[in-house]
Amino acid sequence: MDKQAAVFYDPFCLEHNPGSVHPEKAARLEKTVAFLKNSALNNKLDWRRPRPVEEARLRAVHDPRMVERVLSLKGSHAQLDADTRVSPASVEAALLAAGGACAAVDAVLREDGVRVALNLCRPPGHHAEKKRPMGFCLFNNVAVAAAHALDREGVKQVLIIDWDVHHGNGTQDIFYESDRVMFISLHQHPLYPHSGMSDERGLGNGLGHTLNMPLPPGSDDGAYIDALGRALEEAEQRCRPDIVFISAGFDAHADDPLGGMRVTEAGFREMTRMARAVAEKQCRGRIVSTLEGGYNIAALARSVHSHVEALL
C-alpha cells in the first residue's frame, strides 16, 4: 500500500526528562507512537527520522540571545521557570522537535512528496515566545516550521490552527505583526498562560491575522467545532494559505488532568477533518501537524490516532 503520510519521530525525544512528577512525561510520546505502530493505520505511515534544526532557523523566530541561552544548557540541568525544566538531553530533543517540524514542511512541499506530515515530538513548542522559553517549551516548533515554509519559493501565506487547551501565546507573540501568518487559537479561558482574548487580533500589518477563540471550562465537541468553523470562515477572508499547520494539542480531552474541557476523540477527528478541508481547498492538501500538549496518556494516544485517521 502506498504511504499517505510522513511521520517524523526520533526516540531520542524520550530522553528529555523534566522530572519524575512533571506531567510532560516520555510515556506520552512513547505510548502514542506504539499505539499508532500497532494500528491498521501504520500501513499508510512513512516513519522518518528528523535531523536537528539549524540554528539559523531558530534565530528566524527567536531572539538570538534566547537561542544562545538555551543552547548553552546542553548537557545540563536547569529550571527556566516554574513549569519549564531542562535535563542533559533536553536541548538536543528540542532541536530534533523543531527539526522534525521543518522536515515535515519539506516533505509536503516537494512536488513528488506526500501532502500530509506529522511531527511526533517533545518538548512541545507553542508557549515559547520570541524572547523566552516557557510552559514546558524551549523552542516554538510550529513557528520555526512556519517561518521555514515562508522562506520557500511559492509560499506567500500560511495558516496555523492551534487547539491545545492552553493559548498558543508564543506563536501569537512571534507572528503578531505579520500578515503572512494567519493564527487561530481555540483555548480554555481562564487558564494558563492567561492570554488569548478575542480582542487580541494583531498589530500593524498583522491586524486581523490573529483570531483567538477563548472558550469556557466544560466546552465540548460541539462548542469547539462551532468555534473553529467561525474562525475558519473569518480567516478565509484574509488568508489564502499555501500550507496549513496544526498545533495539535489534545489536552482539551475530557480525561485530561490539566484542562477542564470535554472534547472527545470524535471532536478532534472532526476538527482535523475541517482543517484538512481547508488544505484541500486552498493548497492541494498540504498540511503539517506537530504535537503539543495532552497529558492523559491513554486519551492522548487515542486522540492522536483519531487525528491521523482524519488527516488521511
N, C-alpha and C positions, 0 to 999 in steps of 0.2 A: 504494500500500500504506500502511495506517495505521502511523504511527510507534509503536514499542513501548517505547522507552526514550529518556529525555532525557540528552544528554551535554553536560556543561559544560566548556568549554575556551576559553582565551584565549591566542593566540600570544605575548602579552607574557610569559607564564611562561617562554618560551625565553630571555628576556633575563637571567634570573638566572644569574650566572656565578661559581661558587665557585673557579674556577681551571682551567687547561688540563689538569692531570693529576688533577683531582678526579673520582671515579667518578660523581658525580651530575651528569651532562652533559645539556645541552639535547637532544642527539640521542636520549636515552632517550624523551623525550616526543614529539619531532618524528617519529621513525620509527614510534612506536606509533600516533600519530594518522594518519599516512599509510597504515599497514597497514590500519587499520580503514576509512578512507575508500575504499580501493581494493578492499575485500572486498564480498562479496554482502550481508553484514550491514548495510552502510551504508544500504540502503533502509529499514531498520527503526529508524534512529537519527535523533533530532531534535537537531541540534547547536545549542547555545545559548551565548551569551557571558555569563559571570558579571560581577557588579559587585563592587567591593572590599567586604570585610566592614566593618560598622560597628564602631567602637572599643568600644562597649558590649558587643558580642558577645564580643570578646576578653577584656574585663575580667570577664566572667561565669565564665571558667575560669582566667585567668591573673592573677597579682598585678599590680595597676596599675603598680607600679614597673618590672616586667619589660616590660609593654606600652609604657610611656613610653620605656624604654631602647631597645627595638627600633625603635620608630617614629622615634626621634631619629637613626637611622642611614640614613634615606632619602637616596639620592644619594651614599652614602659607601662606602668600602672599610673592612672591619673583620674581625678574626679573633676570633670569640667563644669558641671552644675549638679543640682540635687538629683537629677534623673540620668545624667549622661556620664558614663564611666568608660575608661579605656583600659584594656588589658594588653599584654605584649603583642597579641595577634590582631588587635582591633583595627589599626590603621591599614594594614595590608588587606584585611577583609573589606574595609571601606573603599579602598582603591579598586578592588575587584567588583564591588557592588556598583560603583559608578561606571567602571569599565564595561560591565555587563549591559548596562542601560545604553551606553554608546554603541556597543556591538549590536544590540537589538535594532537600533536605528539603521546601522549599515546593512543589516540583513533585510529589512523591509524596503529599503530604498534601492537595492540592487535590482536591475531590470529582470534578472533571471532568478531572483530570490523569492523567499516566502513573503507573504503580505502581513503575517501576524507573528509577533515575537513577544516572549515573556521573559522577564528578568527576575529570577527567584534568588533573592539576596538578603543579607543582613550585614551590617546595621541598615535600618531604613533611612530615609533621607528628607522627607518633606518639611521637617521643622528647621533644618539648617538654613540660616539666613546668610545674607551677603557677608556679614562680619563675625558671625558666631555660630558654632555648633550648639545644638540644644535638643532636648526632648528625645533622647536615645539616638540622635542623628549626628553624624560627623560631617559628611558632605551631602549636598542635595542631589540625589541621583537623578531624579526626573528633570531637574533644572539643567544639570550638566548635559544630559542627553538632548534636551530641547535646544540648548544653545549649539550643540554639536550638529543637530539637524539643520538649524538655521544657517550654518556655515556651508551646507551642501548646496550645490548648484540646483536651481529649480525649486528650492524650498523657501517660500516667502512668509508663510504664517503656519503656526501650529496651534493645536487645541490641547489643553491639559484638563482632564476631568479627575478630580480628587474626591473620593467618597469615604476616605478614612473618617472615623468618628471624631477625630480632632482636626481642627482647622489647619490647612496647609500654609501656615504663616510664612515659612521660609520661601516657598515657591512664590507666594504673593509678593514678598519683600523684594525678591530678585527681579521680578518682571513687572513691577507696579507701574512703571513709566514706559512700558513697551507696547506698541500697537501690533507687534508681530506675534505676540503670545496672548491667546485668549485663555484665561484661567477661571475654571469653575470649581468651587468648593462647596460640597454638602457636608455639614458637620453639626454635631450636637452643641447647643448653647443653652445654659452656661457649661463650660468645660475647658480644661487646659487646651490651648495657651491663652484663652480668654480674648481672642481676636476674631476677625472674620464677620463683622457686622455687615448688614446689607447695604449700608451707605459707604462702605469701603469699595470703591469702584475704579480705582486707578488715578493716576495723576498725569498731567501733560498729555503727550501723545497716547498714553495708556488709558486715558479716561474712558470708561465704558468697557474696558477689556478685562476687568476683574468682576466676576459675578459670584458673590457669596450668598449661600442659601442656608442660614442658620436654622436649625430645627430643634424643637423642644424635646427634652427627655421623653422616652416612650414612643417616639415616632417609629412607624412600622413600614413594611414594604410599600404600601400604598402611598404614604407620605413621601418617601424617598423617590419613588417612580414619578409622582406628580411634580416634585421639585426639580428633578433632573429634566423632565420634559419641558417645563417652563424655561429653565436655564438654556437648554439646547435651542429652543425656539428663539430666544433673545440673541444667543450667540451667533446664530445663522445670519443675523442682520449685519454683523461686524466682522465675521471671520470666515474665510474660505481655506480651511487648513489643508496643507499638503501632507500632514501626518497627524494622527490622533494619539495622544498619550493618556494612559490611565495611571494615576497614583492609587494603586489598588490596596487599600487598607480594608480589613474585614473585621475591625473591632466595633462596628455598629451592629454586629450579630447579637441576637437576643441572649446568647450564652456568654458573651464576653465579659470578663471581670472589670475592665477599665472603662467601659461605656455604660450608658443607660438606655440604649435603643433596642428595637425589637425587629430588626431586619433578619430575614432567613436566607437560606441558600437560594430559594426561588427569587427573592428580591435581588440578590446580587446577579443572578442569571439574567433577569430582565434588564437591569441597568447595563450589564455588559452588552446585551443584545441591542440596546438603544445606542450605545457608543459605537458598536460595530456598524449599525445602520448609517450613522453619520460618516464613518470612514468609507463605507461602500459608496455613499452618495458623493462625497467630496474628494476622496483621494485614493480611489482604486483599492479600498480596503486596507490601507496601510495603518496599522495600529500597533503600538508598543505599550505593554503593561509592565509596571515594575512594582514589586511587593513593598507595601508599607506596614501598617500595624495588623493586629489580630492576635489575641493573647489567650484564648481558649484553644488549646492545641487541636482537639478533635474538630471543633467548629471551623477553625482556620483551614484544616485540610479539606473538609467537605466543601467549604465555600470556594476555595481555590479550584477544586475540581469542577464545581458548577460554573465558575468564571471561565475556565479553559474550555469547557464544553460549549459555552455560548460564543466564545471567541472563534471556535472552529465552525 
